[in-house]
Amino acid sequence: MKFLKWFFITVLGLVLALVLYVTVIFNPNDFKPQIVELVKEQTGRNLTIGSDLSWTFFPTLGIKLGQLTLSNPQGFTNSAMVAVNQVVAEVALMPLLKKEVEISQLNLDGLTLNLETQKDGRTSFDGLAGRAASKATAESTTKSSTTKHATLARLDIGGVAITNTKIINIDHLNKTEQIFDLKELTLGRFQLGEFAPLKYEFSAILPDIKLVSQGEGQLKVAQDLQTITINDFAVSNQVTGEGIPNGSLKADLNTSLIVALDKQTMNLVLSSFSAANIDAKGKLDIAYGSKIPSVVAKLEVGDVDLDALLPKQEGEASSQDKPAATASNAVEPDLRAMKSVNLDVDVSVKSVKVANLKTQNWVMKLQMKSGIADIKQLSADLYGGTVSATARLDGREKVAKYQFDEHLSGVDIRALLIDMAEVDMLDGKANFNVAGKGRSLLPDNLKKNLVANGKFEIADGAIHGVNIPQMIREAKAKLGGDLSASSSSSEKKTDFTSMTGSFHVANGVVSNPDLDMASPLIRLTGAGTANIINEALDYKLTTSVVGSLEGQGGETRDALYGVEIPFVISGTMSDPKFALDTKALLDSKLKDETDKLKDKLFKKFGGF
């Protein structure tokens, strides 16, 4: 017992002697010139330590320094690359002997990082690696393969505070400047296996936007240091700028996150998300251990009004005043990023409004692998009916390829065309099937390169803008000498019971070879084209009377019954023009009068 007593007294005496020597005789500031010289030798930079270094040894082992600067290379705008106002770090000494780390405080205040990129490509980081960089890299690579997971008996941090941190990034090559300002990042009392409060306040000024973000939540690191958990992390963001819809956008989210470092996975639960009147929730699972990370996502989104996100147009110049975009200066979208991640996404959306087009109950299931995106399901409720589709986008080549198969069922075609293209031409319940493929995602090329085939059927509808039976009645009356016939009081609409046909799309032109429209009064058949680039219509049709042109109540068969009369549709989709071939009516009139004369002659001469 006496031996142990004197042993501990001896050890304590040595410690006290060491502390006395360090604090009284040894001055850490004596090493400042050597530190400055070493930094100069390794990097060519000037290190300045403005204030004296102060140490603490018991009960904490700590350091406090301030007014620290590291210079930029010569010729740079900012003389200092790094400037630090104050750094304070204190670690309890005795717990270290038991592999326990107890940090009473860790503070960093007033860090300013000035980064520059010169026109010749030189940056503020050039030369910082020093001559030992390659050796250090090789050694770290070797050690990484054999190092086991670090473990600590205990880790206790009284608090971490990083305040007034600013990063300024100036790019003279691209003439841009970015400013990142971390006003505050604090971590409360932290112990392994226990949650600690985390809080931050951050802002960024970029060339086109300004971001202000703040958040707080709970952070936990597992005892084996292999799992990081963040719970109830509430983040509020405010983005402003000319490129932002309506100049400003606020986005709030509440999320929880688990990162498993040993398994190299990340699991995120999005409890709520709100931005631009769009609400969403869901979950995201990421496996980042392989060369190509995998992402599995499931999202539920509320009402989405994309039109509200578009900038308001006031005094917009006419299309004649705007320079037309040409294929020569347009650039294909870069889809190389599709190869860098594998996706499995399941999204449901309550409603979507875009370009005044209204849809509800969207469901999309998408898988992306090796640069190919497959939409396994895309369905929605659309204007009283439904739409369903499958599609594939191949982004492996410079010019993307795509293919699709789409089906519309029971859709109110008039409401759809009015909202989608401001075209009031057709009415009725439409069934529509189309399958197609193409290359290029440029708007002009989408129309030119699309190749598709399809069929359509419209029931109990009408053609708006023309009353074909009335046109025939007027033409017939005028040919009979009644020049007062007019359609001013007649509604310009032609009702039909069915309209069917097939179509082929190529080189920007929709060809419809077999249009067939049936109604109680007339029959319309023929073929035509619709140019989807300039919207020009060119239809050559034939109409024939199948009932009384007087409609219901007409008791006698019309004189033009069975006569085929050419009918032409021209103009554009938004302004179609309709015309009858009156010469055919005249020929049929002459034929009718000739037949009547023949009948009279036969009767007069006894049937000869």
ChimeraX attribute file (.defattr): number of C-alpha atoms within 10 A of each C-alpha:
attribute: neighborCount
match mode: 1-to-1
recipient: residues
	/A:1	6
	/A:2	6
	/A:3	8
	/A:4	9
	/A:5	9
	/A:6	11
	/A:7	12
	/A:8	11
	/A:9	12
	/A:10	12
	/A:11	11
	/A:12	12
	/A:13	12
	/A:14	12
	/A:15	14
	/A:16	13
	/A:17	12
	/A:18	15
	/A:19	16
	/A:20	12
	/A:21	12
	/A:22	14
	/A:23	15
	/A:24	9
	/A:25	10
	/A:26	12
	/A:27	14
	/A:28	13
	/A:29	14
	/A:30	11
	/A:31	11
	/A:32	15
	/A:33	12
	/A:34	11
	/A:35	15
	/A:36	16
	/A:37	15
	/A:38	15
	/A:39	16
	/A:40	14
	/A:41	13
	/A:42	14
	/A:43	17
	/A:44	18
	/A:45	21
	/A:46	19
	/A:47	22
	/A:48	18
	/A:49	19
	/A:50	12
	/A:51	14
	/A:52	15
	/A:53	16
	/A:54	15
	/A:55	19
	/A:56	17
	/A:57	17
	/A:58	14
	/A:59	12
	/A:60	18
	/A:61	16
	/A:62	20
	/A:63	15
	/A:64	16
	/A:65	18
	/A:66	21
	/A:67	16
	/A:68	18
	/A:69	21
	/A:70	20
	/A:71	19
	/A:72	23
	/A:73	23
	/A:74	11
	/A:75	8
	/A:76	18
	/A:77	14
	/A:78	16
	/A:79	15
	/A:80	22
	/A:81	23
	/A:82	18
	/A:83	22
	/A:84	20
	/A:85	18
	/A:86	16
	/A:87	18
	/A:88	17
	/A:89	19
	/A:90	22
	/A:91	24
	/A:92	21
	/A:93	18
	/A:94	15
	/A:95	16
	/A:96	14
	/A:97	8
	/A:98	10
	/A:99	13
	/A:100	17
	/A:101	20
	/A:102	21
	/A:103	22
	/A:104	18
	/A:105	18
	/A:106	18
	/A:107	16
	/A:108	19
	/A:109	18
	/A:110	19
	/A:111	23
	/A:112	20
	/A:113	21
	/A:114	22
	/A:115	22
	/A:116	24
	/A:117	19
	/A:118	17
	/A:119	12
	/A:120	8
	/A:121	10
	/A:122	13
	/A:123	17
	/A:124	21
	/A:125	14
	/A:126	12
	/A:127	13
	/A:128	14
	/A:129	12
	/A:130	13
	/A:131	12
	/A:132	9
	/A:133	11
	/A:134	11
	/A:135	10
	/A:136	12
	/A:137	11
	/A:138	11
	/A:139	11
	/A:140	12
	/A:141	11
	/A:142	11
	/A:143	11
	/A:144	10
	/A:145	8
	/A:146	8
	/A:147	9
	/A:148	8
	/A:149	9
	/A:150	8
	/A:151	13
	/A:152	13
	/A:153	13
	/A:154	16
	/A:155	20
	/A:156	17
	/A:157	21
	/A:158	17
	/A:159	17
	/A:160	20
	/A:161	18
	/A:162	19
	/A:163	19
	/A:164	18
	/A:165	21
	/A:166	20
	/A:167	18
	/A:168	18
	/A:169	18
	/A:170	20
	/A:171	17
	/A:172	14
	/A:173	13
	/A:174	10
	/A:175	11
	/A:176	13
	/A:177	15
	/A:178	16
	/A:179	17
	/A:180	19
	/A:181	19
	/A:182	20
	/A:183	17
	/A:184	16
	/A:185	20
	/A:186	17
	/A:187	21
	/A:188	17
	/A:189	18
	/A:190	22
	/A:191	20
	/A:192	18
	/A:193	18
	/A:194	14
	/A:195	19
	/A:196	19
	/A:197	18
	/A:198	20
	/A:199	19
	/A:200	19
	/A:201	18
	/A:202	19
	/A:203	19
	/A:204	18
	/A:205	18
	/A:206	15
	/A:207	11
	/A:208	12
	/A:209	15
	/A:210	19
	/A:211	18
	/A:212	16
	/A:213	18
	/A:214	19
	/A:215	18
	/A:216	21
	/A:217	20
	/A:218	19
	/A:219	25
	/A:220	21
	/A:221	21
	/A:222	15
	/A:223	16
	/A:224	13
	/A:225	17
	/A:226	16
	/A:227	19
	/A:228	16
	/A:229	20
	/A:230	21
	/A:231	19
	/A:232	17
	/A:233	20
	/A:234	19
	/A:235	19
	/A:236	17
	/A:237	17
	/A:238	16
	/A:239	19
	/A:240	18
	/A:241	17
	/A:242	12
	/A:243	12
	/A:244	16
	/A:245	18
	/A:246	14
	/A:247	14
	/A:248	16
	/A:249	17
	/A:250	16
	/A:251	17
	/A:252	18
	/A:253	20
	/A:254	20
	/A:255	20
	/A:256	19
	/A:257	20
	/A:258	19
	/A:259	19
	/A:260	17
	/A:261	14
	/A:262	11
	/A:263	12
	/A:264	15
	/A:265	18
	/A:266	19
	/A:267	18
	/A:268	19
	/A:269	19
	/A:270	20
	/A:271	16
	/A:272	14
	/A:273	20
	/A:274	17
	/A:275	14
	/A:276	16
	/A:277	15
	/A:278	14
	/A:279	18
	/A:280	19
	/A:281	18
	/A:282	18
	/A:283	17
	/A:284	16
	/A:285	18
	/A:286	18
	/A:287	18
	/A:288	16
	/A:289	13
	/A:290	8
	/A:291	8
	/A:292	14
	/A:293	15
	/A:294	20
	/A:295	20
	/A:296	16
	/A:297	18
	/A:298	17
	/A:299	15
	/A:300	15
	/A:301	20
	/A:302	17
	/A:303	17
	/A:304	22
	/A:305	19
	/A:306	16
	/A:307	15
	/A:308	15
	/A:309	16
	/A:310	14
	/A:311	13
	/A:312	12
	/A:313	7
	/A:314	6
	/A:315	6
	/A:316	9
	/A:317	9
	/A:318	7
	/A:319	8
	/A:320	7
	/A:321	8
	/A:322	9
	/A:323	7
	/A:324	8
	/A:325	10
	/A:326	8
	/A:327	12
	/A:328	6
	/A:329	7
	/A:330	11
	/A:331	11
	/A:332	14
	/A:333	13
	/A:334	13
	/A:335	18
	/A:336	13
	/A:337	11
	/A:338	18
	/A:339	16
	/A:340	14
	/A:341	16
	/A:342	21
	/A:343	19
	/A:344	17
	/A:345	17
	/A:346	18
	/A:347	16
	/A:348	20
	/A:349	20
	/A:350	15
	/A:351	17
	/A:352	20
	/A:353	15
	/A:354	16
	/A:355	13
	/A:356	16
	/A:357	19
	/A:358	18
	/A:359	23
	/A:360	19
	/A:361	17
	/A:362	20
	/A:363	17
	/A:364	18
	/A:365	17
	/A:366	19
	/A:367	17
	/A:368	21
	/A:369	17
	/A:370	17
	/A:371	19
	/A:372	20
	/A:373	21
	/A:374	21
	/A:375	18
	/A:376	14
	/A:377	15
	/A:378	18
	/A:379	21
	/A:380	22
	/A:381	19
	/A:382	23
	/A:383	20
	/A:384	14
	/A:385	17
	/A:386	18
	/A:387	21
	/A:388	19
	/A:389	19
	/A:390	19
	/A:391	19
	/A:392	19
	/A:393	20
	/A:394	21
	/A:395	22
	/A:396	17
	/A:397	11
	/A:398	13
	/A:399	16
	/A:400	19
	/A:401	17
	/A:402	19
	/A:403	18
	/A:404	17
	/A:405	17
	/A:406	17
	/A:407	18
	/A:408	20
	/A:409	20
	/A:410	19
	/A:411	21
	/A:412	20
	/A:413	22
	/A:414	23
	/A:415	20
	/A:416	21
	/A:417	16
	/A:418	16
	/A:419	15
	/A:420	14
	/A:421	13
	/A:422	14
	/A:423	18
	/A:424	20
	/A:425	19
	/A:426	23
	/A:427	23
	/A:428	23
	/A:429	21
	/A:430	23
	/A:431	21
	/A:432	19
	/A:433	18
	/A:434	19
	/A:435	18
	/A:436	18
	/A:437	18
	/A:438	20
	/A:439	18
	/A:440	21
	/A:441	17
	/A:442	17
	/A:443	12
	/A:444	15
	/A:445	15
	/A:446	17
	/A:447	20
	/A:448	19
	/A:449	18
	/A:450	19
	/A:451	20
	/A:452	18
	/A:453	17
	/A:454	18
	/A:455	16
	/A:456	18
	/A:457	19
	/A:458	24
	/A:459	18
	/A:460	15
	/A:461	22
	/A:462	23
	/A:463	18
	/A:464	18
	/A:465	17
	/A:466	20
	/A:467	18
	/A:468	23
	/A:469	21
	/A:470	20
	/A:471	20
	/A:472	21
	/A:473	17
	/A:474	18
	/A:475	21
	/A:476	20
	/A:477	15
	/A:478	15
	/A:479	15
	/A:480	11
	/A:481	9
	/A:482	12
	/A:483	11
	/A:484	9
	/A:485	15
	/A:486	15
	/A:487	13
	/A:488	7
	/A:489	6
	/A:490	11
	/A:491	12
	/A:492	16
	/A:493	19
	/A:494	20
	/A:495	24
	/A:496	22
	/A:497	14
	/A:498	18
	/A:499	21
	/A:500	18
	/A:501	18
	/A:502	18
	/A:503	20
	/A:504	18
	/A:505	23
	/A:506	17
	/A:507	15
	/A:508	20
	/A:509	22
	/A:510	19
	/A:511	19
	/A:512	19
	/A:513	16
	/A:514	15
	/A:515	18
	/A:516	18
	/A:517	22
	/A:518	19
	/A:519	19
	/A:520	15
	/A:521	21
	/A:522	21
	/A:523	18
	/A:524	21
	/A:525	21
	/A:526	19
	/A:527	17
	/A:528	19
	/A:529	21
	/A:530	20
	/A:531	19
	/A:532	17
	/A:533	13
	/A:534	11
	/A:535	17
	/A:536	17
	/A:537	22
	/A:538	19
	/A:539	20
	/A:540	14
	/A:541	20
	/A:542	19
	/A:543	23
	/A:544	20
	/A:545	23
	/A:546	18
	/A:547	22
	/A:548	20
	/A:549	23
	/A:550	15
	/A:551	11
	/A:552	10
	/A:553	8
	/A:554	11
	/A:555	10
	/A:556	10
	/A:557	13
	/A:558	15
	/A:559	15
	/A:560	21
	/A:561	15
	/A:562	14
	/A:563	17
	/A:564	18
	/A:565	20
	/A:566	20
	/A:567	20
	/A:568	18
	/A:569	17
	/A:570	18
	/A:571	14
	/A:572	17
	/A:573	19
	/A:574	15
	/A:575	14
	/A:576	19
	/A:577	15
	/A:578	15
	/A:579	13
	/A:580	19
	/A:581	14
	/A:582	18
	/A:583	13
	/A:584	14
	/A:585	20
	/A:586	15
	/A:587	12
	/A:588	18
	/A:589	18
	/A:590	12
	/A:591	12
	/A:592	14
	/A:593	12
	/A:594	12
	/A:595	12
	/A:596	12
	/A:597	12
	/A:598	12
	/A:599	12
	/A:600	13
	/A:601	13
	/A:602	12
	/A:603	11
	/A:604	10
	/A:605	8
	/A:606	8
	/A:607	9
	/A:608	7
